Amino acid sequence: MGKIRTPLVLINFKTYLEATGEKAVELARLVEKASLETDVCMGLAPQHTDIFRVAEAVSVPVFAQHVDPVEAGSHTGHVLAEAVKEAGAIGTLINHSERQLRLSDIAAIVKRTHELQMVSVICANIPEVSMAVAGLNPEMIAIEPPELIGTGIPVSKAKPEVVTDTIELVRKVNQRVTILCGAGITSGEDVAAALRLGTEGVLVASGVVKAKDPYNVLIQFAEAITKA
């Protein structure tokens, strides 16, 4: 399993059919190919049912899309952090806008990931939420205004103040956390803009998964990072 470096390109497979089952493996191999050829760190977050097959197939970092704040036992239907780690995930997304949680649950999940030496990536919609979760000491925070997710309009261009305000507030609380930029990332210029604003990578989904040529998009992302 590959180690995480920054700048990071983290691809969320969501529940797109283009990244389900064997297609998840195919896309993961393209991510791995682009990462190896460009020496840019790229990770991915497949559906829970695909974590094992994807982690077995590629060497790039694999994340879960969510885990629940539970310990092993009587929790039918919940996602256990130990289970996704055993399947091959090195970390997990937390509080994505499509799977929002209470702050107490976010804190409990981060505690569980720390106990298991996993990487926590907390998604936040506004600077104030980013500041609040920064105090939980996650490894990463991804700023993603939900109204821009999937629109192709990057937050780094539409609302750059959201990014800069987030960085300013988070650094008052936590100097170590890695800050990613999400929502609407579709081109190399979007990635370059996010880095210019001070972030250390991007969280992207449909911009790669639903692209006609995902590999080419990833190469564009990597070239933008290399130039930056």
QUIJO-V123169 format. One record per residue. N is the residue number from 0. RES is the residue in one letter. PHI is phi in degrees with one decimal (none if undefined). PSI is psi in whole degrees, -180 to 180 (999 if undefined). NEAR is the number of other C-alpha atoms within 10 Angstrom. Layout:
N,RES,PHI,PSI,NEAR
N,RES,PHI,PSI,NEAR
//
This chain:
0,M,none,128,13
1,G,-68.3,150,14
2,K,-85.5,158,12
3,I,-89.3,132,16
4,R,-128.9,160,13
5,T,-115.4,150,16
6,P,-65.4,146,21
7,L,-117.0,138,21
8,V,-109.5,113,27
9,L,-112.2,120,22
10,I,-104.8,120,24
11,N,-91.2,117,24
12,F,-76.3,-14,25
13,K,46.9,-140,18
14,T,-117.3,32,12
15,Y,-67.5,138,16
16,L,-64.6,-26,12
17,E,-67.0,-10,17
18,A,-136.2,42,21
19,T,-119.4,137,18
20,G,64.6,-131,16
21,E,-63.4,-29,13
22,K,-67.3,-29,15
23,A,-63.9,-41,23
24,V,-66.6,-43,21
25,E,-60.2,-45,17
26,L,-67.7,-39,22
27,A,-59.9,-38,27
28,R,-68.1,-33,18
29,L,-67.8,-40,16
30,V,-61.1,-46,26
31,E,-61.2,-44,23
32,K,-60.0,-47,19
33,A,-64.0,-40,23
34,S,-65.5,-45,21
35,L,-67.1,-39,14
36,E,-72.7,-28,10
37,T,-108.3,-11,15
38,D,59.6,32,11
39,V,-106.1,132,23
40,C,-70.4,126,23
41,M,-131.2,133,29
42,G,-123.9,172,24
43,L,-149.1,154,28
44,A,-127.1,92,26
45,P,-81.2,174,29
46,Q,-64.5,156,22
47,H,-55.6,-38,19
48,T,-69.4,-13,13
49,D,-108.9,-3,19
50,I,-57.3,-49,26
51,F,-62.1,-49,18
52,R,-65.0,-37,16
53,V,-70.2,-46,28
54,A,-62.6,-32,22
55,E,-72.2,-26,12
56,A,-91.4,-26,14
57,V,-132.4,165,19
58,S,-105.2,-1,19
59,V,-79.1,159,23
60,P,-61.6,133,21
61,V,-113.9,134,30
62,F,-118.5,153,29
63,A,-81.3,159,29
64,Q,-85.7,-15,25
65,H,-175.3,148,24
66,V,-134.5,160,24
67,D,-96.7,155,18
68,P,-81.7,60,19
69,V,-130.4,158,16
70,E,-105.8,168,13
71,A,-55.8,138,11
72,G,150.4,-142,7
73,S,-88.9,80,8
74,H,-138.3,60,11
75,T,-53.2,131,7
76,G,86.6,-7,7
77,H,-86.4,164,13
78,V,-106.2,116,18
79,L,-88.4,132,20
80,A,-59.1,-41,25
81,E,-59.7,-34,17
82,A,-69.0,-44,13
83,V,-71.0,-32,23
84,K,-65.9,-44,21
85,E,-61.4,-32,12
86,A,-75.0,-17,20
87,G,125.8,1,20
88,A,-80.7,138,27
89,I,-96.2,-10,23
90,G,-167.8,-171,26
91,T,-150.9,149,24
92,L,-73.7,150,21
93,I,-138.9,133,27
94,N,66.4,35,23
95,H,-58.9,151,19
96,S,-59.4,-22,15
97,E,-91.8,0,9
98,R,-149.6,60,11
99,Q,-74.3,150,14
100,L,-131.0,162,14
101,R,-73.2,153,9
102,L,-58.2,-37,14
103,S,-63.9,-37,9
104,D,-71.8,-38,16
105,I,-59.7,-46,22
106,A,-61.0,-41,19
107,A,-66.0,-39,16
108,I,-68.4,-43,24
109,V,-60.6,-41,25
110,K,-59.9,-43,18
111,R,-64.2,-43,21
112,T,-65.0,-38,23
113,H,-63.7,-41,16
114,E,-61.7,-32,9
115,L,-98.2,5,14
116,Q,56.4,46,12
117,M,-108.5,162,21
118,V,-94.5,126,19
119,S,-101.1,131,26
120,V,-121.1,99,27
121,I,-88.2,128,25
122,C,-90.5,140,27
123,A,-139.6,145,25
124,N,-94.5,-24,20
125,I,-139.4,160,16
126,P,-55.9,-39,21
127,E,-64.8,-38,15
128,V,-67.6,-40,16
129,S,-58.4,-43,24
130,M,-64.1,-42,22
131,A,-63.2,-44,14
132,V,-78.4,-20,21
133,A,-60.7,-31,25
134,G,-67.8,-13,14
135,L,-83.5,-6,17
136,N,61.8,49,18
137,P,-72.7,165,25
138,E,-74.4,-34,19
139,M,-142.3,151,19
140,I,-127.0,132,27
141,A,-113.2,118,28
142,I,-87.1,122,28
143,E,-143.7,94,27
144,P,-61.3,120,22
145,P,-61.3,-27,18
146,E,-69.5,-14,13
147,L,-103.2,-10,17
148,I,-64.4,128,21
149,G,78.4,4,16
150,T,-89.8,-18,14
151,G,80.5,3,15
152,I,-102.9,108,17
153,P,-74.4,141,26
154,V,-61.9,-30,26
155,S,-64.3,-21,26
156,K,-106.6,-44,17
157,A,-72.4,-41,11
158,K,-137.5,63,13
159,P,-59.4,-27,15
160,E,-66.1,-26,14
161,V,-64.0,-40,20
162,V,-69.8,-51,26
163,T,-65.8,-39,17
164,D,-65.1,-38,15
165,T,-61.5,-48,24
166,I,-59.7,-44,24
167,E,-61.7,-47,13
168,L,-70.4,-42,17
169,V,-63.0,-42,25
170,R,-67.6,-19,14
171,K,-70.0,-25,11
172,V,-105.9,-38,17
173,N,-145.3,114,17
174,Q,-85.6,-15,11
175,R,-98.0,-26,13
176,V,-63.0,141,18
177,T,-82.0,132,21
178,I,-109.9,122,29
179,L,-105.7,159,29
180,C,-117.1,127,31
181,G,-123.3,-174,29
182,A,78.3,110,27
183,G,77.9,13,27
184,I,-76.2,118,30
185,T,-134.1,-13,23
186,S,-137.9,167,19
187,G,-61.2,-37,18
188,E,-64.5,-36,18
189,D,-61.7,-41,23
190,V,-65.5,-46,29
191,A,-60.3,-41,22
192,A,-63.9,-41,21
193,A,-63.3,-41,26
194,L,-68.9,-38,20
195,R,-62.9,-32,12
196,L,-76.2,-10,16
197,G,112.0,4,15
198,T,-80.6,171,25
199,E,-117.5,22,22
200,G,152.9,-175,26
201,V,-134.1,151,27
202,L,-112.6,120,25
203,V,-133.6,153,25
204,A,-132.4,-90,24
205,S,-61.5,-27,22
206,G,-58.9,-26,23
207,V,-106.5,-53,23
208,V,-60.2,-41,22
209,K,-100.5,9,14
210,A,-70.8,151,14
211,K,-65.0,-34,10
212,D,-134.1,82,10
213,P,-56.4,-40,18
214,Y,-60.5,-45,20
215,N,-63.1,-40,14
216,V,-62.8,-43,19
217,L,-63.6,-39,26
218,I,-64.2,-40,20
219,Q,-61.4,-43,18
220,F,-58.4,-47,26
221,A,-64.4,-40,26
222,E,-63.6,-39,17
223,A,-63.5,-40,18
224,I,-67.6,-43,23
225,T,-62.4,-42,13
226,K,-67.3,-36,7
227,A,-67.6,999,12
//
